[in-house]
Amino acid sequence: MDVLTDNFSLYGQGFLGTLRLTLYSSLLALVVGVVVAGLRVAPVAALRWIGTAWVTVLRNTPLTLLFFAMLLGLPRFGVALPFELFAVLALGCYTSAFVCEAVRSGIATVPVGQGEAARSLGMTFGQTLGTVVLPQAFRTVIPPVGSTLIALAKNSAIAGSFSVVELLSTYKTLNENGYSVIRAFAWIALGYLFLTLAISAVFNLLEKRSGVAR
C-alpha cells in the first residue's frame, strides 16, 4: 500500500495520461472507422479500394511498428507534433481498422431492402447510410466495438516506451526509487482494470438501452 500512498501523484498523472490517450484515440478510431466502413460498402469501386487498403494495411501492421512510423518517421517529413498527439494518431488509426470491420459487419445485418427503399425515395448513398442503415446497424455493433476500445485502452501502454506519460510508464520511476516490482505492477494493473471495467460498463449500458437481447 505504501507504493500507492507514497507515489499517489505519480500514479495519478499516469492514469490521467492513459485516460486521455484512450479517450482521444477512441474518438478518432470511431470517426475514422465509420467513415472507412462507409467507403468499404460504397457503390464506387475506387472508394471501396481505398477502404480495403486502409483496413488491410493497418490490421496487418504491428502497433509498435506504427508507433515508430508516427513518432520517428513523420518528423523527418517536417511534421512536428507533441509525442502524445503522435501516440493518439497511431492508436486511433490502428484501432479504426477494427472498428471499421465491426461496423461493416453490422451494416451487413441490415436487410438489403432497407437501402433499396431509401434509394427509391431519391436518397443519396450518404443519406441512406447515415439515416437508414447505420442507425439500424448500431445495436449489433455495440459489443464488438466495446471490445475493440477495451483493447485500445490496454494497447495504450505501448506509448510509455515513446516518452508519453501514461500508467505503465510510472514503473520506470518506481523502479529507480527502489520500490517492489510486484507491488508497483499490481497497482498499475489495477489502474488498467478500473479503466477497462468502466468502458465495459458503458457499453453494457448502451447495449441494454438499445434493446438487444443477450
C-alpha positions in Angstrom: 0.0 0.0 0.0 2.9 2.3 0.7 3.8 2.2 -3.0 0.5 3.9 -3.9 0.3 6.3 -1.0 3.9 7.5 -1.4 3.5 7.9 -5.2 -0.1 8.8 -5.5 0.6 11.9 -7.6 2.8 9.8 -10.0 0.1 7.2 -10.4 -2.5 9.9 -10.8 -0.6 11.5 -13.6 0.0 8.2 -15.3 -3.7 7.2 -15.0 -4.8 10.6 -16.4 -2.3 10.2 -19.3 -3.8 6.7 -20.1 -7.3 8.1 -19.8 -6.5 10.9 -22.2 -4.9 8.6 -24.7 -7.9 6.2 -24.5 -10.5 8.9 -24.9 -8.9 10.8 -27.7 -7.8 7.7 -29.6 -11.3 6.2 -29.2 -13.0 9.2 -30.7 -10.5 9.2 -33.6 -11.0 5.5 -34.1 -14.8 5.7 -34.1 -15.0 8.6 -36.5 -12.4 7.2 -38.9 -13.7 3.6 -38.5 -17.3 4.6 -39.5 -16.0 6.7 -42.5 -13.8 3.8 -43.7 -16.7 1.4 -43.3 -18.8 3.6 -45.5 -16.0 3.6 -48.1 -15.9 -0.2 -48.0 -19.6 -0.5 -48.9 -19.7 2.4 -51.3 -21.0 1.9 -54.8 -17.8 3.4 -56.3 -15.1 0.8 -56.8 -12.3 3.4 -56.1 -13.7 4.2 -52.7 -14.1 0.5 -51.8 -10.4 0.0 -52.8 -9.3 2.9 -50.5 -11.3 1.4 -47.6 -10.0 -2.1 -48.2 -6.4 -0.8 -48.4 -6.7 1.1 -45.2 -8.0 -1.9 -43.3 -5.6 -4.4 -44.8 -2.5 -2.3 -44.2 -3.4 -1.3 -40.6 -4.7 -4.7 -39.4 -1.5 -6.4 -40.6 0.9 -3.8 -39.3 2.2 -4.4 -35.7 1.1 -1.5 -33.5 4.7 -0.9 -32.2 5.9 -0.5 -35.8 3.1 2.0 -36.4 4.3 4.0 -33.3 7.8 4.0 -34.7 6.4 5.3 -38.1 4.4 8.0 -36.4 6.8 9.2 -33.8 10.1 8.8 -35.7 9.1 8.8 -39.4 6.7 11.8 -39.6 9.1 14.3 -38.1 11.5 13.6 -41.0 8.9 15.0 -43.3 8.6 18.2 -41.3 5.6 17.0 -39.2 6.4 18.2 -35.6 3.7 17.4 -33.1 3.8 16.5 -29.3 4.6 12.9 -28.6 1.2 12.4 -27.0 -0.6 13.5 -30.2 1.6 11.1 -32.3 0.5 8.4 -29.9 -3.2 9.3 -30.3 -2.8 9.2 -34.1 -1.1 5.8 -34.0 -3.6 4.2 -31.6 -6.6 5.8 -33.3 -5.7 4.9 -36.9 -4.7 1.4 -35.9 -7.9 0.8 -34.0 -10.1 2.4 -36.7 -9.4 -0.6 -38.9 -11.0 -2.9 -36.3 -13.9 -0.5 -35.7 -14.4 -0.4 -39.5 -14.8 -4.2 -39.7 -17.2 -4.3 -36.7 -19.3 -1.5 -38.3 -19.2 -3.2 -41.7 -20.4 -6.5 -40.2 -23.3 -4.5 -38.6 -24.2 -2.9 -41.9 -24.4 -6.4 -43.4 -27.1 -7.4 -40.9 -29.4 -4.6 -42.2 -31.8 -6.0 -44.8 -30.9 -5.0 -48.4 -34.5 -3.9 -48.9 -34.0 -1.0 -46.5 -31.3 0.6 -48.6 -33.3 -0.1 -51.8 -36.3 1.6 -50.4 -34.3 4.6 -49.4 -32.8 4.9 -52.8 -36.2 4.6 -54.4 -37.2 7.7 -52.5 -34.4 9.6 -54.1 -31.9 9.5 -51.2 -28.2 9.5 -51.9 -25.8 6.9 -50.8 -24.6 9.1 -47.9 -28.1 9.9 -46.8 -29.1 6.2 -47.0 -26.1 5.1 -45.0 -26.4 7.9 -42.3 -30.1 8.0 -41.8 -31.3 4.4 -42.6 -28.5 1.8 -42.5 -26.2 2.9 -39.7 -28.9 3.6 -37.1 -30.2 0.0 -37.6 -26.7 -1.4 -37.6 -25.8 0.5 -34.3 -27.4 -2.0 -32.0 -25.4 -5.0 -33.4 -22.0 -3.3 -33.4 -22.1 -2.2 -29.7 -20.4 -5.4 -28.3 -17.6 -5.7 -30.8 -16.8 -2.0 -30.8 -16.8 -2.1 -27.0 -14.3 -5.0 -27.0 -12.2 -3.1 -29.6 -12.0 0.0 -27.4 -11.1 -2.1 -24.3 -8.2 -3.5 -26.4 -7.2 0.1 -27.3 -7.0 1.1 -23.6 -4.6 -1.8 -23.0 -2.6 -1.1 -26.1 -2.0 2.5 -24.9 0.7 1.0 -22.7 3.0 1.0 -25.7 3.0 4.8 -25.7 5.0 4.7 -22.5 8.0 3.4 -24.4 7.9 6.6 -26.5 8.2 9.2 -23.8 4.5 9.6 -23.4 3.2 9.9 -19.8 0.8 7.1 -19.2 0.1 4.5 -16.5 2.7 1.9 -17.4 5.5 4.4 -17.7 5.3 5.1 -14.0 7.1 1.8 -13.5 10.4 3.4 -14.6 10.3 6.0 -11.8 9.2 3.5 -9.2 11.9 1.1 -10.2 14.6 3.8 -10.0 13.3 4.7 -6.5 13.7 1.1 -5.3 10.1 0.1 -4.9 9.0 -3.6 -5.2 8.5 -4.5 -8.8 5.5 -6.8 -7.9 3.7 -4.1 -5.9 4.4 -1.4 -8.5 2.9 -3.5 -11.3 0.0 -4.6 -9.1 -1.2 -1.0 -8.7 -0.6 -0.4 -12.4 -2.7 -3.5 -13.3 -5.5 -2.3 -11.0 -5.5 1.0 -12.9 -5.9 -0.7 -16.2 -8.6 -3.0 -14.7 -10.5 0.0 -13.5 -10.4 1.7 -16.9 -11.4 -1.4 -18.9 -14.2 -2.2 -16.5 -15.5 1.4 -16.9 -15.5 1.0 -20.6 -17.2 -2.3 -20.4 -19.9 -0.8 -18.1 -20.6 2.0 -20.5 -21.1 -0.4 -23.5 -23.2 -2.8 -21.4 -25.5 0.1 -20.6 -25.6 1.1 -24.3 -26.4 -2.5 -25.2 -29.2 -2.7 -22.6 -30.7 0.6 -23.7 -30.6 -0.4 -27.4 -32.9 -3.3 -26.6 -30.6 -6.1 -27.9 -31.4 -9.4 -26.4 -28.5 -11.3 -24.9 
